[in-house]
Amino acid sequence: MALFKRKKKPQLVMTLTQGGQTIFSGPAFDYPFEEHVLVALAVQFYNDPAPCEIRRAAVRSRIWMEMEPLIPFGGPTESLPPMQQAYFPEGAMLSLQWEDP
């Protein structure tokens, strides 16, 4: 019998739609950012034009750290700050929220 159970952290959930079609729905950390986004940020953050998977993971983590102050968010990607708009397809609708597991 466990006396102390760890409380699970809320999970960031994302839904991305474009033209009425769902592009992505699920845990935000699983979103497959486009290659040009990951490479551009790897160059910006690490001066690395050919990032390995460790650097790619670090870039994804930094993206979500930048997005965290905006959560909850729901609306067109154009209403995001200019830097964050580049992370998502143009003309898409984005929903980000924390959900309890």
Accessible surface in RSA format (square Angstrom, percent):
REM  Atomic radii and reference values for relative SASA: ProtOr
REM  Chains: A
REM  Algorithm: Lee & Richards
REM  Probe-radius: 1.40
REM  Slices: 20
REM RES _ NUM      All-atoms   Total-Side   Main-Chain    Non-polar    All polar
REM                ABS   REL    ABS   REL    ABS   REL    ABS   REL    ABS   REL
RES MET A   1   216.21 112.0 130.73  86.5  85.48 203.5 106.70  90.7 109.51 145.1
RES ALA A   2    69.51  63.9  40.62  62.7  28.89  65.7  48.86  68.8  20.64  54.7
RES LEU A   3   137.50  76.6 103.23  73.9  34.27  86.1 105.34  74.0  32.16  86.6
RES PHE A   4   186.71  93.4 162.94 100.9  23.77  61.8 165.67 100.4  21.03  60.2
RES LYS A   5   177.46  86.6 144.20  88.5  33.26  79.2  92.00  82.8  85.47  91.0
RES ARG A   6   229.90  96.5 203.60 103.8  26.30  62.6  81.54 111.4 148.36  89.9
RES LYS A   7   187.43  91.4 157.90  96.9  29.53  70.3 109.38  98.4  78.05  83.1
RES LYS A   8   151.93  74.1 138.25  84.8  13.68  32.6  86.91  78.2  65.01  69.3
RES LYS A   9   175.52  85.6 160.73  98.6  14.79  35.2 106.77  96.1  68.75  73.2
RES PRO A  10    64.62  47.1  55.95  51.0   8.66  31.5  55.95  46.2   8.66  53.8
RES GLN A  11    81.32  45.5  76.77  56.1   4.55  10.8  20.37  43.4  60.95  46.2
RES LEU A  12     1.98   1.1   1.89   1.4   0.09   0.2   1.89   1.3   0.09   0.2
RES VAL A  13    28.76  18.9  27.76  25.1   1.00   2.4  27.76  24.1   1.00   2.7
RES MET A  14     0.29   0.1   0.00   0.0   0.29   0.7   0.29   0.2   0.00   0.0
RES THR A  15    47.19  33.6  45.65  46.3   1.53   3.7  27.52  37.0  19.67  29.7
RES LEU A  16     0.00   0.0   0.00   0.0   0.00   0.0   0.00   0.0   0.00   0.0
RES THR A  17    34.52  24.6  34.51  35.0   0.01   0.0  23.81  32.0  10.71  16.2
RES GLN A  18    69.63  38.9  61.65  45.1   7.99  19.0  21.91  46.6  47.72  36.2
RES GLY A  19    78.28  96.5   0.00   N/A  78.28  96.5  46.51 127.6  31.77  71.1
RES GLY A  20    77.65  95.8   0.00   N/A  77.65  95.8  38.62 106.0  39.02  87.4
RES GLN A  21   131.17  73.3 129.88  94.9   1.29   3.1  42.25  89.9  88.92  67.4
RES THR A  22    85.47  60.8  55.19  56.0  30.28  72.2  28.65  38.5  56.82  85.9
RES ILE A  23    81.47  46.4  48.70  36.3  32.77  79.0  54.82  39.5  26.65  72.3
RES PHE A  24    32.34  16.2  27.53  17.1   4.81  12.5  32.34  19.6   0.00   0.0
RES SER A  25    76.65  64.8  45.62  60.9  31.03  71.5  19.26  41.0  57.39  80.4
RES GLY A  26    15.52  19.1   0.00   N/A  15.52  19.1  15.43  42.4   0.09   0.2
RES PRO A  27    45.91  33.5  45.87  41.8   0.04   0.2  45.87  37.9   0.04   0.3
RES ALA A  28     0.00   0.0   0.00   0.0   0.00   0.0   0.00   0.0   0.00   0.0
RES PHE A  29   107.84  54.0  92.44  57.3  15.39  40.1  92.81  56.3  15.03  43.0
RES ASP A  30    96.35  67.5  74.49  74.1  21.86  51.7  24.71  58.2  71.64  71.4
RES TYR A  31    11.78   5.5   9.59   5.5   2.18   5.7   3.17   2.4   8.61  10.6
RES PRO A  32    95.83  69.8  77.12  70.3  18.70  68.0  87.34  72.1   8.49  52.7
RES PHE A  33    11.56   5.8   0.21   0.1  11.35  29.5   0.21   0.1  11.35  32.5
RES GLU A  34    83.77  48.1  76.97  58.2   6.80  16.2  39.34  76.1  44.43  36.3
RES GLU A  35    96.44  55.4  88.09  66.6   8.34  19.9  59.38 114.9  37.06  30.3
RES HIS A  36   119.53  65.3 109.33  76.0  10.20  26.1  88.12  90.8  31.41  36.5
RES VAL A  37    10.15   6.7   7.04   6.4   3.12   7.5  10.15   8.8   0.00   0.0
RES LEU A  38     9.93   5.5   9.70   6.9   0.22   0.6   9.70   6.8   0.22   0.6
RES VAL A  39    39.36  25.9  39.36  35.6   0.00   0.0  39.36  34.2   0.00   0.0
RES ALA A  40    60.10  55.3  47.44  73.2  12.66  28.8  55.13  77.6   4.96  13.1
RES LEU A  41     9.98   5.6   9.98   7.1   0.00   0.0   9.98   7.0   0.00   0.0
RES ALA A  42     0.06   0.1   0.06   0.1   0.00   0.0   0.06   0.1   0.00   0.0
RES VAL A  43    63.35  41.7  57.69  52.2   5.65  13.6  57.69  50.1   5.65  15.3
RES GLN A  44   105.76  59.1  70.87  51.8  34.88  83.1  40.72  86.7  65.04  49.3
RES PHE A  45    40.73  20.4  11.19   6.9  29.54  76.9  15.03   9.1  25.70  73.6
RES TYR A  46    69.45  32.4  46.76  26.6  22.69  59.0  43.97  33.0  25.48  31.4
RES ASN A  47   127.53  87.9 111.02 107.3  16.51  39.7  27.56  66.3  99.96  96.6
RES ASP A  48    25.41  17.8  23.84  23.7   1.58   3.7   6.62  15.6  18.80  18.7
RES PRO A  49    97.28  70.9  83.97  76.5  13.30  48.4  83.97  69.3  13.30  82.7
RES ALA A  50    84.47  77.7  61.33  94.6  23.14  52.6  67.94  95.7  16.54  43.8
RES PRO A  51     8.65   6.3   0.61   0.6   8.04  29.2   0.61   0.5   8.04  50.0
RES CYS A  52    70.87  53.6  58.84  65.6  12.03  28.3  49.37 125.1  21.50  23.2
RES GLU A  53   106.58  61.2  99.33  75.1   7.25  17.3  66.44 128.5  40.15  32.8
RES ILE A  54   143.45  81.6 138.47 103.2   4.98  12.0 141.86 102.2   1.58   4.3
RES ARG A  55    86.74  36.4  86.14  43.9   0.60   1.4   8.49  11.6  78.25  47.4
RES ARG A  56    47.04  19.8  46.74  23.8   0.30   0.7   8.38  11.5  38.66  23.4
RES ALA A  57    47.87  44.0  42.32  65.3   5.55  12.6  43.59  61.4   4.28  11.3
RES ALA A  58    32.92  30.3  25.26  39.0   7.66  17.4  31.71  44.6   1.22   3.2
RES VAL A  59     0.04   0.0   0.04   0.0   0.00   0.0   0.04   0.0   0.00   0.0
RES ARG A  60    55.46  23.3  55.38  28.2   0.08   0.2  14.45  19.7  41.01  24.9
RES SER A  61    55.41  46.8  49.50  66.1   5.91  13.6  26.77  57.0  28.64  40.1
RES ARG A  62    89.26  37.5  88.79  45.3   0.48   1.1  15.50  21.2  73.76  44.7
RES ILE A  63     0.39   0.2   0.28   0.2   0.12   0.3   0.35   0.2   0.04   0.1
RES TRP A  64     6.63   2.7   4.66   2.3   1.97   4.6   4.75   2.5   1.88   3.1
RES MET A  65   124.49  64.5 111.49  73.8  13.00  30.9  83.74  71.2  40.75  54.0
RES GLU A  66    55.30  31.7  39.64  30.0  15.66  37.3  35.56  68.8  19.74  16.1
RES MET A  67     0.00   0.0   0.00   0.0   0.00   0.0   0.00   0.0   0.00   0.0
RES GLU A  68    91.77  52.7  86.63  65.5   5.14  12.2  18.68  36.1  73.09  59.7
RES PRO A  69   111.09  81.0  70.88  64.6  40.21 146.2  84.38  69.7  26.71 166.0
RES LEU A  70    53.32  29.7  41.60  29.8  11.72  29.5  46.97  33.0   6.35  17.1
RES ILE A  71    21.33  12.1   0.57   0.4  20.76  50.0   0.74   0.5  20.59  55.9
RES PRO A  72   114.22  83.2  96.74  88.2  17.48  63.5  96.90  80.0  17.32 107.6
RES PHE A  73    34.28  17.1  25.80  16.0   8.48  22.1  31.33  19.0   2.95   8.4
RES GLY A  74    62.83  77.5   0.00   N/A  62.83  77.5  23.92  65.7  38.91  87.1
RES GLY A  75    12.04  14.8   0.00   N/A  12.04  14.8   8.68  23.8   3.36   7.5
RES PRO A  76    58.35  42.5  58.35  53.2   0.00   0.0  58.35  48.2   0.00   0.0
RES THR A  77     2.85   2.0   2.80   2.8   0.05   0.1   0.18   0.2   2.67   4.0
RES GLU A  78    85.35  49.0  70.32  53.2  15.03  35.8  58.68 113.5  26.68  21.8
RES SER A  79    72.05  60.9  37.32  49.8  34.73  80.0  44.34  94.4  27.71  38.8
RES LEU A  80     4.89   2.7   0.27   0.2   4.62  11.6   0.67   0.5   4.22  11.4
RES PRO A  81    55.05  40.1  47.92  43.7   7.12  25.9  54.68  45.1   0.36   2.3
RES PRO A  82   111.45  81.2 102.64  93.6   8.82  32.0 103.02  85.1   8.43  52.4
RES MET A  83    91.17  47.2  83.30  55.1   7.87  18.7  62.65  53.3  28.52  37.8
RES GLN A  84    18.34  10.3  18.34  13.4   0.00   0.0   0.49   1.0  17.85  13.5
RES GLN A  85    57.74  32.3  52.23  38.2   5.51  13.1  11.52  24.5  46.22  35.1
RES ALA A  86    66.61  61.2  47.35  73.1  19.26  43.8  59.65  84.0   6.96  18.4
RES TYR A  87     7.02   3.3   3.81   2.2   3.20   8.3   4.38   3.3   2.63   3.2
RES PHE A  88    11.13   5.6   0.00   0.0  11.13  29.0   2.88   1.7   8.25  23.6
RES PRO A  89    26.58  19.4  18.36  16.7   8.22  29.9  26.42  21.8   0.16   1.0
RES GLU A  90   152.30  87.4 134.55 101.8  17.75  42.3  52.23 101.0 100.07  81.7
RES GLY A  91    45.76  56.4   0.00   N/A  45.76  56.4  26.34  72.3  19.42  43.5
RES ALA A  92     0.20   0.2   0.00   0.0   0.20   0.5   0.00   0.0   0.20   0.5
RES MET A  93    97.27  50.4  96.04  63.6   1.23   2.9  81.80  69.5  15.47  20.5
RES LEU A  94     3.16   1.8   0.00   0.0   3.16   7.9   1.16   0.8   2.01   5.4
RES SER A  95    43.92  37.1  43.32  57.8   0.60   1.4  22.72  48.4  21.20  29.7
RES LEU A  96     1.12   0.6   0.00   0.0   1.12   2.8   0.00   0.0   1.12   3.0
RES GLN A  97    79.57  44.5  79.57  58.2   0.00   0.0  13.84  29.5  65.73  49.9
RES TRP A  98   107.16  43.0  83.26  40.3  23.91  56.1  70.48  37.6  36.68  59.5
RES GLU A  99    74.65  42.9  69.65  52.7   5.00  11.9  26.26  50.8  48.38  39.5
RES ASP A 100   119.81  83.9  92.70  92.3  27.12  64.1  30.42  71.6  89.40  89.2
RES PRO A 101   100.84  73.5  31.58  28.8  69.26 251.8  67.21  55.5  33.63 209.0
END  Absolute sums over single chains surface
CHAIN  1 A     6777.9       5351.1       1426.8       3993.0       2784.9
END  Absolute sums over all chains
TOTAL          6777.9       5351.1       1426.8       3993.0       2784.9
